Amino acid sequence: MPVILKLYIRLVDGFNRRVGRFVMYGIFVMMAILLWSSFSKTFMTPSMWTLEMAQFAMVTYYILGGPYSVQIGSNVRMDLFYGEWTLRQRAMVDAMTVFFLIFYLAILIHGAVGSSAYALGHFGVEPYSFYRDLVWAFLTGGKEAANEVLGYIERSPTAWRPVLWPIKLIMLFGFILMLLQAVSELLKDIARIRGVDY
C-alpha cells in the first residue's frame, strides 16, 4: 500500500478516535441535562431549555461518535452469514457495500451544507457560493464584513428559540468525518483483500 494511503488511514483513524473518545463523555452531559429537567419539573418551575438542549447533546453524541463506532466495528450489521466468513470474504463484501455508504454520505453532506447555510440566513439556491462569500468577507473585512453577508439567523420555533446554526454545523462536520472514515475503511478493506499491511 502506498505511503500516502497509509498516512491517510492513520490520520483519519487517529482524529476520529480522539473525537469519539472525547464525545463519548457527552452521555454525562445528557444525563445532567435530563436530571436537571426532572429536578426542575418536580421542585421548581420547569426549565424551557432542557428538552431541546438534551436533543442537541444527543445529536452531537451520535453524529460525532459515529465515525469512531464504525472504526472499532461496533456499528449494527446483519450477522446472519457475515460472522462465519473469513476476514478476506468480509473485506470483499464491505468494500462493495461501502460505496452505498459513501454515496449516501455525499447526499447528506450536500443537504447539510444547504441546511446550515439556511440557518445562517442564506435563502438562495447556491449555498456553496454563500460560504465562499462569507469566508472571503471575513478574511478581507473581518467580523463586521462577515455579519453583512449573514442574513436572518434561523431559530427554533419553540418557546426557548435557540439559534440552529451551531447544531447544523456540528451535523455537517460529523457527516464529513463519517465520509472520511468510510474512505479509510474502504482502503483498509482493499488492503485486506490484497493481503497487505496498512
KESE-615600 format. One record per residue: residue in one letter; y, x, z of N, C-alpha, C, CB in turn. Coordinates in pm, 1 decimal, decimal comma. Each point is the difference from the previous one (the first is absolute). Glycine has a CB too. Layout:
N
  residu        nv        nu        nw       cav       cau       caw        cv        cu        cw       cbv       cbu       cbw
       a         Y         X         Z         Y         X         Z         Y         X         Z         Y         X         Z
...
This chain:
198
  residu        nv        nu        nw       cav       cau       caw        cv        cu        cw       cbv       cbu       cbw
       m    -117,6      84,7       0,0     117,6     -84,7       0,0     123,9      89,3       0,0    -124,1    -185,7     122,3
       p     222,1     153,5    -207,2     122,3      81,2      -4,5      72,6       1,2     134,5      21,2     -53,3    -243,2
       v      46,1     164,0     268,5      68,4      19,8     127,9     107,1    -105,9      22,6     -44,7     245,3     -16,8
       i     113,9    -287,1     -89,3     107,1     -99,9      14,1     -55,5    -133,3      49,8     128,3     112,8    -184,2
       l    -249,1    -150,5     138,4     -62,2    -125,1      44,8     -47,2      11,1     144,7     -70,9     -48,0    -235,8
       k      18,6     164,8     271,9     -39,0      21,9     140,1     122,7      -7,9      90,6    -193,1     145,3     -73,9
       l     302,4     -87,0      28,4     124,3      -4,8      77,5      49,2    -143,6      13,9      59,1     230,6     -80,2
       y     -66,5    -309,0     -29,6      40,0    -141,4       4,9     -82,6     -74,6     104,0      66,4       8,0    -243,0
       i    -198,8      11,7     240,1     -88,9     -68,9      94,6      35,5      38,8     143,4    -184,1      -5,2    -173,1
       r     204,3     134,5     196,6      32,3      44,9     135,7     133,2     -55,7      48,3    -130,1     207,5     -42,8
       l     231,0    -205,6     -44,4     132,4     -48,9      39,7      -0,8    -150,3      27,7     103,2     182,2    -136,3
       v    -161,8    -259,0      44,0      -2,3    -146,0      16,5     -84,5     -39,8     119,9      30,8     -28,2    -246,8
       d    -150,0      86,7     257,9     -86,6     -33,5     113,3      63,9      39,6     132,5    -199,6      29,0    -147,4
       g     262,4      88,5     150,9      64,9      45,1     123,1     116,1     -89,7      39,6     -67,2     232,2     -55,5
       f     151,0    -267,4     -42,1     115,0     -85,7      29,6     -45,4    -137,8      46,4     135,9     124,6    -169,8
       n    -231,5    -184,6      97,0     -47,4    -133,8      37,8     -74,3       1,9     132,4     -16,2     -58,6    -240,9
       r     -50,4     170,1     271,2     -66,3      10,9     130,3     103,7       0,5     112,1    -190,6     127,4    -105,5
       r     297,9     -50,4      88,5     104,4       4,6     103,3      69,3    -135,1      15,5      34,3     243,0     -49,4
       v      -2,2    -307,5     -62,9      63,9    -132,7       7,3     -94,1     -99,8      66,6     134,0      49,5    -208,3
       g    -260,0     -49,0     167,4     -97,3     -93,9      56,1     -22,8      20,6     148,4    -108,1      -8,4    -221,0
       r      99,4     135,1     263,4     -20,7      27,7     141,7     121,9     -39,1      82,9    -154,0     186,7     -62,2
       f     273,3    -172,5       4,8     121,3     -41,3      70,6       9,7    -152,3       7,4     114,8     210,0     -76,6
       v    -141,7    -275,6     -35,5      17,7    -145,2      -8,3    -105,5     -75,1      80,7     100,7      30,0    -226,0
       m    -214,6      33,4     250,8    -104,3     -72,0      74,6      45,7     -35,4     141,0    -173,5     119,2    -134,2
       y     273,5     -47,7     185,0      53,3     -35,3     130,9      92,6    -120,9      -7,4     -18,6     239,2      67,2
       g      43,0    -288,5    -188,3      77,4    -122,1     -16,6     -66,6    -121,0      62,4      90,5      95,4    -207,4
       i    -219,8     -86,6     232,7     -69,2    -110,9      66,1      60,8     -24,0     138,0    -212,8      53,1    -126,2
       f     257,2      54,0     192,0      61,9     -14,1     132,1     138,5     -63,0     -11,4    -128,9     199,7      81,3
       v     198,9    -170,5    -189,4     129,8     -63,9     -24,4     -20,2    -150,7     -17,1      89,9     211,6    -109,1
       m    -189,5    -249,9      28,5     -28,6    -143,3     -17,9     -39,7     -65,8     130,9     -71,2      45,9    -234,2
       m     -12,3      24,1     312,1     -41,3     -56,4     128,7     119,9     -19,7      91,9    -223,7     110,4     -24,4
       a     315,5     -14,3      26,2     118,3     -11,0      86,0      88,3    -116,9     -44,0      -7,5     248,4      41,7
       i      24,7    -264,6    -173,2      81,5    -110,5     -51,0     -62,6    -133,3      37,3      79,2     143,5    -190,0
       l    -209,5    -155,9     169,3     -67,7    -126,8      29,5      -6,8     -26,0     151,0    -135,1      26,5    -210,6
       l     122,6      79,6     288,9       1,3     -17,2     145,3     137,0     -48,1      46,5    -174,4     179,9      24,4
       w     280,4    -120,0     -78,6     135,1     -45,1      32,6      19,8    -145,1     -43,6      85,3     236,0     -23,3
       s    -138,3    -271,5     -92,8      11,2    -137,5     -48,4     -64,2     -97,4      98,0      -0,7      83,7    -236,4
       s    -119,2     -49,8     283,0     -69,3     -86,9      96,7      75,9      -7,6     131,3    -218,6      58,1    -105,9
       f     267,0      56,2     151,2      74,6       3,7     126,4     128,2     -82,2     -10,2     -94,8     227,6      49,0
       s     169,6    -209,1    -159,2     128,7     -71,3     -13,1     -21,0    -150,6     -17,4     101,1     206,2    -102,3
       k    -209,7    -246,5      37,0     -26,4    -143,4     -17,1     -44,1     -64,1     130,9     -62,7      41,8    -238,4
       t      -1,9      37,6     323,3     -51,2     -54,5     125,2     106,0      -3,9     109,5    -224,3      85,2     -62,7
       f     300,7      20,7      75,7      87,6      13,8     115,1     149,4      -8,1     -31,4    -177,4     136,5      97,7
       m     214,9    -127,8    -226,2     141,7       4,1     -34,8      22,2     -86,0    -125,2      25,8     233,6     101,5
       t      90,0    -216,8    -160,5      27,0     -62,5    -129,4     -74,3      79,5    -106,5     228,6     -85,3      75,9
       p    -305,1      19,5    -164,2     -76,1      74,1    -101,9      91,1      83,7     -89,9    -172,6    -180,8       4,1
       s     126,7     299,3     -36,3      73,9      89,1     -89,1     -22,2     -41,6    -144,6     -20,5     188,6     165,7
       m     129,1    -192,1    -243,4     -12,1     -40,6    -140,9     -62,9     108,0     -86,7     199,4    -143,9      31,0
       w    -186,3     267,0       7,3     -36,0     110,9     -87,0    -146,6      39,2       5,5     228,9      78,2      28,5
       t    -304,0    -125,9      69,4    -133,3      55,4      23,5     -99,2     -30,2    -111,3      45,4     -22,0     240,4
       l     -47,1     -98,9    -294,5     -98,6     -33,7    -102,0      20,6      83,5    -126,1     -13,5    -232,5      92,3
       e     137,2     237,0    -141,5      24,3      77,5    -121,5     -15,8     149,7      23,0     154,6    -178,7     -76,2
       m    -114,2     225,9     190,3     -14,4     143,0      27,8    -147,8      38,0       8,3     220,2      -0,6     122,9
       a    -302,8     -86,6     -67,1    -144,5      25,5       3,8     -57,0       0,7    -141,8     -15,4    -107,4     228,4
       q      64,5      17,6    -313,8     -44,9      -0,7    -139,4      41,1     128,2     -71,1      15,5    -249,9      -3,0
       f     107,3     295,1      23,9      46,3     124,5     -61,8     -83,1     119,4      49,6     233,4     -96,6     -18,9
       a    -263,0      98,2     149,2     -81,1     109,3      55,0    -141,3      -2,9     -58,3     135,5      -6,3     212,4
       m    -192,0    -112,8    -230,3    -133,7     -11,9     -57,9      -1,7      46,9    -145,1     -47,4    -191,4     154,1
       v     149,4     153,9    -230,4       7,4      43,8    -140,0      10,0     151,9      -7,0     110,9    -217,0     -64,8
       t     -27,8     275,8     149,4      14,8     145,6       1,7    -131,6      67,5      36,9     241,8     -25,8      61,5
       y    -307,4     -26,7      39,4    -128,9      53,2      46,2    -104,8      -7,1    -110,7      55,7     -70,1     234,6
       y     -62,3     -42,9    -300,7    -102,2     -23,2    -101,5      28,2      78,8    -128,2     -37,6    -227,6      96,8
       i     160,9     221,4    -146,2      33,7      61,3    -128,7      -1,1     152,3       9,1     138,4    -200,9     -56,9
       l     -79,2     257,5     162,2       4,2     145,5      10,2    -131,5      59,0      49,4     243,4     -17,4      42,5
       g    -326,1     -62,1      22,6    -130,9      47,8      44,1    -107,9     -13,3    -105,4      65,9     -60,5     227,7
       g     -39,5     -17,6    -332,8     -99,2     -22,0    -105,1     -48,0     125,0     -70,3     103,2    -216,4     -29,8
       p     -13,0     305,4     -14,1     -46,9     121,6     -67,8     -91,0      86,2      87,8     209,9      -3,9    -132,9
       y    -179,2      13,1     260,5     -84,6      77,9      90,9    -136,7     -66,2      16,0     204,8      81,6     121,7
       s    -205,5    -213,3    -116,5    -126,8     -71,7      11,0     -87,8      20,3    -123,4     113,5    -168,9     144,7
       v     -51,6     173,7    -263,3     -75,3      29,2    -122,9     -52,3     143,2       5,0     141,2    -164,4    -131,4
       q     -58,8     254,6     178,8     -36,0     141,0       5,5    -122,9      23,9      86,7     239,3      57,6     -34,6
       i    -247,2    -123,4     149,5    -114,1      23,1      90,4    -115,2     -96,3     -27,1     159,8      82,8     172,5
       g    -145,0    -169,8    -272,9    -108,9     -88,4     -40,1     -22,9    -117,9      91,8    -101,5     195,0    -101,3
       s     203,9    -237,4     173,9     -18,0    -113,3      90,9      45,8    -131,3     -61,4      29,4     155,8     190,3
       n       3,4    -152,6    -319,2      37,0    -124,3     -67,2    -124,9     -84,8     -22,2     196,2     113,7    -112,8
       v    -177,5    -242,9      96,4    -111,8     -92,8     -15,9     -54,7      12,1    -141,8      98,5    -158,7     171,9
       r    -230,3     167,3    -182,4     -63,2       3,7    -131,9    -133,0     -74,2       6,6     112,2     221,1     -54,9
       m    -155,3    -268,3     -58,9    -128,5     -70,5      -8,9    -111,5     103,8       5,6     101,9    -189,9    -137,2
       d    -182,1     186,2     241,3     -98,7     104,8      24,0    -142,7     -46,8     -26,1     154,4      96,6     168,0
       l    -171,1    -193,1    -255,7    -133,5     -51,9     -28,2     -88,4     106,2     -62,3      96,6    -227,1     -29,3
       f     -47,1     294,9     -72,2     -75,8     106,1     -65,6      60,3     137,7      27,3     -66,4    -162,9    -177,6
       y     194,0     166,9     200,0      77,8     122,7       8,9     -56,6      97,7     103,7     200,5    -130,7     -69,9
       g    -243,2      79,9     182,5     -49,9      84,8     107,8    -126,3      75,6     -35,2     101,2    -157,8     156,0
       e    -178,4     106,7    -249,9    -126,5      63,8     -39,3      17,6     104,7    -109,6    -115,7    -210,0      62,9
       w     231,2     214,8    -125,1      21,9      90,8    -112,4      26,0     142,5      46,9      90,5    -191,0    -131,9
       t    -111,7     283,8      39,9      32,2     139,6      28,6     152,0      17,6      -2,8    -221,2      78,1     -99,7
       l     266,7      36,6     149,6     143,0      28,5       1,0      56,8       2,4    -141,7     -29,9     130,9     211,5
       r     -47,5     -78,8    -306,1      46,1       7,1    -139,0       9,0    -139,3     -62,2    -103,2     228,2     -21,0
       q       5,5    -315,0      50,0       4,6    -137,5     -52,6     119,7     -76,1      57,3    -251,1       0,9     -24,3
       r     276,7      16,9     152,5     116,6     -64,0      60,4     128,8      48,2     -65,3    -124,9     -20,9     215,6
       a     131,8     151,6    -238,2     119,6      58,0     -61,4      20,7     -55,0    -140,6     -31,3     208,3     136,3
       m     -76,8    -230,2    -211,0      12,5     -53,4    -136,5      55,0    -142,6       2,7    -191,9     145,3     -74,9
       v     140,3    -227,1     164,9      48,1    -137,5      10,9     144,1      -2,2      50,5    -235,0     -79,8      43,4
       d     263,5     161,3      58,1     136,3       5,8      53,7      99,4      48,1    -104,5     -94,3      43,3     226,3
       a      53,6      54,4    -307,3      90,0      52,9    -103,4      33,3    -107,0    -104,1     -96,7     229,4      35,3
       m       2,6    -319,5     -61,0      28,1    -107,8     -96,3      85,5    -109,8      62,9    -217,0      49,7    -115,8
       t     186,4     -85,3     239,4      71,2    -112,6      61,5     139,5      36,0      49,2    -219,7     -89,9      65,5
       v     246,3     219,0     -43,1     132,0      39,5      49,4     108,4     -29,3    -104,2    -107,6     178,9     141,1
       f      70,2    -187,7    -268,4      98,8     -33,1    -102,5      55,9    -141,1      19,9    -118,0     153,8    -159,5
       f      35,3    -246,2     207,0      49,3    -134,3      30,9     101,7       5,3     114,4    -219,1     -99,1     -77,7
       l     189,5     181,8     177,4      92,9      16,4     111,9     131,3      61,0     -47,7    -193,8      26,7     157,7
       i     186,6      74,6    -241,7     121,1      65,6     -50,0      83,8     -98,4     -81,1    -120,0     221,5      -4,8
       f      55,2    -301,4     -79,2      71,1    -100,8     -79,6      68,1    -101,7      93,0    -166,3      29,4    -190,5
       y      93,4     -76,4     289,6      53,9     -97,6      95,5     117,9      58,8      77,4    -228,0    -104,7      20,5
       l     215,3     229,9      22,0     108,1      63,6      74,5     123,5      21,7     -86,6    -170,3     110,8     143,6
       a     150,6     -81,1    -271,7     114,6      15,5     -90,7      77,5    -131,9     -10,0    -124,8     177,8    -131,1
       i      52,8    -288,4     123,4      66,2    -131,3      -4,9      70,9     -29,0     132,2    -173,5     -82,8    -163,5
       l     108,0     114,4     275,6      63,0     -20,8     131,0     127,4      83,5      14,5    -226,0     -48,5      98,0
       i     221,5     172,1    -143,6     117,7      86,8       9,7     113,8     -54,8     -84,4    -148,0     198,0      40,3
       h     116,7    -242,3    -161,1     104,6     -56,9     -86,0      63,0    -123,4      66,7    -121,6      85,5    -205,8
       g      39,1    -171,4     262,0      51,9    -117,7      70,4      79,1      36,7     124,0    -192,4    -128,5     -85,7
       a     146,6     230,3     158,4      70,3      42,1     121,1     135,4      62,9     -32,3    -221,1      35,8     111,1
       v     229,7      34,1    -225,0     129,3      56,6     -41,6      99,1    -113,4     -25,2    -115,0     201,8    -102,9
       g      70,6    -305,5      30,9      87,2    -113,9     -27,3      37,2     -76,8     125,8    -103,6     -16,3    -223,8
       s       6,0      -1,6     312,2      25,0     -75,4     122,1      94,2      74,2      94,6    -225,4    -103,7     -24,3
       s     207,4     233,2      36,5      89,0      75,8      88,3     139,9      12,2     -60,2    -197,9     127,5      87,3
       a     208,7    -120,7    -219,7     133,0      -0,3     -63,3      69,5    -133,5      25,2     -80,8     160,3    -177,9
       y       4,7    -268,6     170,7      55,2    -132,8      29,5      49,7      -5,7     144,8    -156,3    -104,7    -169,8
       a      78,7     163,7     261,4      39,0       0,0     141,0     128,3      79,5      22,8    -240,8     -22,2      63,0
       l     269,5     116,6    -153,2     122,2      80,4      10,9     115,3     -58,5     -80,0    -141,9     200,0      33,7
       g     122,1    -318,0     -90,5     109,6     -68,9     -66,0       1,9      10,3    -151,0     123,9      40,6     202,5
       h    -232,1       7,2    -263,7      -5,0       7,5    -146,4     -71,2    -124,9     -51,6      -1,9     255,9       3,1
       f      73,6    -336,7     -80,3     -57,7    -125,4     -48,3     -27,8       3,8    -149,6     120,5    -119,6     181,4
       g    -114,3     236,7    -242,6     -25,8      15,1    -142,9    -147,8      21,1     -28,1     228,1      94,9     -28,2
       v    -256,1     -56,1     -95,5    -138,9      17,8     -42,4     -38,3     147,4     -14,0      15,2    -218,8    -117,8
       e      73,3     311,7     151,6     -26,2     143,1     -12,0       8,7      69,1     136,8      90,7      -4,9    -235,5
       p    -193,2      -9,1     320,0       9,7      60,1     133,7       2,4     152,7      -3,0    -118,2    -199,1      88,3
       y      54,1     260,2    -187,6      -2,4     146,1      -5,8     139,4      55,4     -27,6    -237,7      -7,5     -80,2
       s     312,0     -58,2      -8,0     136,9      45,3     -27,1      89,9     -23,5     122,1     -32,2     -49,7    -245,9
       f       2,9     -55,0     323,1      75,0     -23,6     124,0     -18,6     117,1      95,3     -26,5    -249,0     -27,7
       y     -97,7     293,4      45,8     -24,6     112,8      90,0      63,0     128,2     -54,0    -213,6    -108,1      74,5
       r     208,9     127,8    -206,4      64,5     116,9     -59,6     150,2      -2,4      28,3    -176,2       7,2    -180,7
       d     238,2    -122,8     159,8     143,9     -12,8      26,3      32,3      18,2     148,3      18,0    -154,6    -195,8
       l    -103,5     102,9     282,5      21,5      12,0     144,1      -5,6     146,5      44,3     -99,2    -229,2      32,3
       v      -2,0     300,6     -79,7     -13,7     141,4      36,8     115,7      80,9     -58,8    -251,8     -24,3       9,6
       w     286,9      -3,1    -134,6     110,1      72,7     -64,0     132,0     -25,2      74,4    -118,8     -16,9    -223,2
       a     141,9    -107,9     261,3     122,5     -32,4      73,5       2,5      71,8     134,4       9,6    -223,8    -113,5
       f    -124,4     229,1     180,9      -5,6      68,2     129,3      24,4     149,8     -15,3    -159,9    -174,2      82,4
       l     100,1     235,0    -186,0      14,9     144,4     -20,5     141,6      38,7     -41,3    -239,9       9,1     -63,8
       t     304,3     -94,1     -14,4     134,0      34,6     -49,6     113,1     -48,4      89,9     -93,9      -8,7    -227,4
       g      74,0    -104,4     293,8     109,6     -56,5      78,5     -29,9     -24,9     145,2      72,0    -100,1    -204,9
       g    -194,0     129,5     248,0     -35,1     -19,1     139,9     -36,8    -143,6      33,8     150,3     187,3      52,7
       k    -149,0    -215,3      75,5     -43,4    -129,9      51,0      88,5    -114,1     -49,9     -89,4     115,8     201,8
       e     220,2     -92,1    -212,3      92,0    -105,7     -44,0     -30,2     -42,1    -143,5     176,3      89,6     154,8
       a    -201,1       8,1    -242,8     -31,1     -31,3    -139,7    -134,0     -72,5     -10,4     131,6     201,1     -74,5
       a    -228,8    -161,7     156,9    -130,2     -67,7      -1,5      13,6    -144,0      47,7    -115,1     219,6      40,3
       n     200,8    -243,2      58,2      21,7    -136,8      48,7      57,8     -90,9    -107,5      34,8      92,3     227,8
       e      41,5     -35,2    -321,0      54,7     -80,7    -109,5    -107,5     -43,5     -98,0     215,0     120,9      24,3
       v    -322,8     -42,0     -37,6    -110,3     -35,9     -89,8     -85,4    -110,0      62,7      -1,9     234,1     -94,8
       l      -9,0    -230,5     227,4     -81,0    -100,8      69,4      66,5    -136,4     -12,7     -86,0     173,8     162,4
       g       2,5    -276,1    -167,1      50,9    -136,1      -5,3     -22,0     -70,4     131,5     -43,6      -7,3    -244,1
       y      17,5    -121,9     237,3     -26,8     -82,1     117,4    -137,6      37,3      54,3     145,2    -189,6     -88,6
       i    -150,6     239,9     209,6    -125,0      46,1      60,8     -84,1    -120,8      40,8     112,3     212,2      82,2
       e    -237,8    -213,0    -126,7     -90,4    -112,2      30,3     -36,4      -0,5     148,5     -92,3       8,7    -235,2
       r      93,3    -129,0     291,1     -39,8     -19,9     138,8    -111,4    -103,5       5,7     232,1      59,3      81,0
       s    -307,7     -54,4      25,1    -105,1     -98,5      22,6      63,6    -136,7      25,8    -154,6     178,9      93,2
       p      92,0    -286,9    -138,0      59,6    -133,2      21,8     -25,9     -57,9     139,0     -26,7     -38,1    -242,0
       t     -17,4     119,3     335,3     -28,2     -49,3     135,2     126,3       2,9      85,4    -237,5      81,0     -18,9
       a     224,7    -124,9     143,1     114,5      -2,3      91,0      46,3     141,4      35,7     -81,6    -218,4      91,6
       w      -9,0     314,2     -86,7      35,8     137,5      34,7      73,3      69,7    -115,8    -199,4       9,6     153,9
       r     159,9     -38,0    -276,9      62,7      48,8    -123,4       6,8     152,4     -12,1     131,3    -207,6       2,2
       p    -244,9     278,3      11,1       4,4     145,1     -19,5      13,0      33,7    -148,5    -139,2      32,8     207,7
       v     194,8      84,1    -237,0       3,9      46,1    -138,6    -142,2      37,8     -39,9     241,0      83,6      21,7
       l    -273,5    -102,0    -149,7    -137,3      19,6     -45,9     -22,6     131,2     -74,8     -16,6    -244,7     -13,3
       w     125,1     316,9     -21,0     -21,8     120,5     -79,8     -81,0     107,3      71,9     212,8     -50,1    -112,9
       p    -204,1      68,8     246,2     -82,0     106,4      60,1    -149,8     -24,0     -16,5     182,3      37,2     164,0
       i    -228,0    -159,0    -140,4    -143,2     -25,6     -10,8     -44,9       4,0    -145,1       9,7    -139,0     207,4
       k      76,3      98,0    -299,6     -36,5       6,8    -141,7      -7,8     144,6     -48,8     108,7    -222,7     -35,6
       l     -21,6     308,4      85,9      -8,2     141,8     -35,7    -122,5      66,1      63,9     250,6       7,4     -20,7
       i    -286,4     -49,1     141,3    -122,6      51,3      63,2    -121,7     -39,3     -83,0     107,6     -14,3     228,1
       m    -108,3    -109,7    -276,3    -112,0     -44,2     -83,1      -6,8      79,8    -130,1      19,1    -229,6      99,3
       l      94,7     252,5    -162,6       3,7      79,9    -122,3     -52,3     141,1      26,4     195,5    -135,2     -82,7
       f    -151,5     196,6     191,1     -46,5     133,9      36,7    -151,3      -0,1      24,2     225,6      50,3     101,7
       g    -276,4    -153,2     -33,7    -143,7      -9,6      25,8     -81,0     -16,6    -127,4      52,9     -98,8     220,4
       f      -3,2      20,3    -314,7     -70,2     -16,2    -127,3      -4,4     131,6     -76,9      71,9    -240,1      -8,1
       i      37,9     315,3      12,6       2,5     130,0     -67,7     -99,0      96,2      65,3     241,2     -36,3     -62,6
       l    -246,2      37,4     195,8     -97,9      84,2      69,3    -142,4     -40,6     -34,7     163,2      33,3     185,8
       m    -187,8    -163,2    -197,7    -134,0     -46,7     -35,8     -36,8      42,7    -142,0      28,0    -195,4     155,1
       l      69,1     189,8    -247,5     -25,6      44,3    -137,1     -32,7     149,2      -1,8     154,7    -178,9     -89,0
       l     -77,8     258,2     161,8     -28,7     143,7       6,4    -138,5      26,4      58,5     245,1      45,6      25,1
       q    -282,6    -123,5      76,5    -131,9      16,5      60,6    -110,7     -44,0     -95,0     102,0     -35,0     225,2
       a     -78,4     -69,8    -302,1    -100,4     -45,6     -96,9     -25,1     107,1    -106,5      70,5    -239,0      39,8
       v      34,8     304,4     -85,5     -16,0     109,0     -96,8     -75,3     116,2      64,9     213,7     -68,5    -118,0
       s    -184,1      97,1     243,8     -72,8     104,8      71,9    -148,8     -34,3      10,0     208,3      54,4     130,9
       e    -238,3    -179,4    -100,0    -140,6     -41,7       8,4     -69,3      10,7    -135,5      59,3    -154,6     187,9
       l      12,2     120,8    -295,5     -56,1      13,9    -134,5     -33,4     145,8     -29,0     131,4    -200,0     -76,6
       l     -41,4     290,1     110,2     -24,9     142,8     -22,9    -118,7      48,7      82,3     243,6      33,9     -48,0
       k    -255,5     -82,5     171,6    -113,8      39,1      83,7    -130,8     -55,0     -55,8     151,1       6,2     199,8
       d    -147,5    -129,1    -252,4    -119,8     -57,9     -60,3     -43,0      78,5    -123,5      67,5    -225,0      86,8
       i      28,4     264,0    -168,1     -32,4      80,2    -119,5     -60,3     133,6      42,2     187,3    -110,3    -129,8
       a    -133,2     171,1     234,6     -56,2     125,5      51,2    -143,0     -21,1      49,6     230,9      77,3      64,1
       r    -256,2    -188,3       4,7    -137,5     -27,8      49,0     -95,7     -19,8    -116,0      93,9    -105,4     206,8
       i     -49,0      34,9    -310,4     -84,7     -23,0    -117,2     -36,3     132,2     -65,8     107,0    -224,5     -35,3
       r      -8,9     313,2      26,1     -23,3     130,1     -64,3     -66,7     100,2      92,7     197,3     -42,9    -142,4
       g    -205,5       9,9     270,9     -64,1      89,1      96,7      82,0     121,4      35,6    -212,7     -76,8     -87,9
       v     346,9      61,1      86,5      86,6     112,8      34,3      72,8     -28,8     130,3      28,4      57,1    -243,6
       d      19,8      47,3     306,1      74,1     -15,0     125,8     143,9     -39,1     -28,7    -148,4     169,4     111,4
       y     205,2    -242,7     -19,1     141,8     -34,9      -7,7      61,8      36,1     130,4     -39,5    -186,0    -162,8
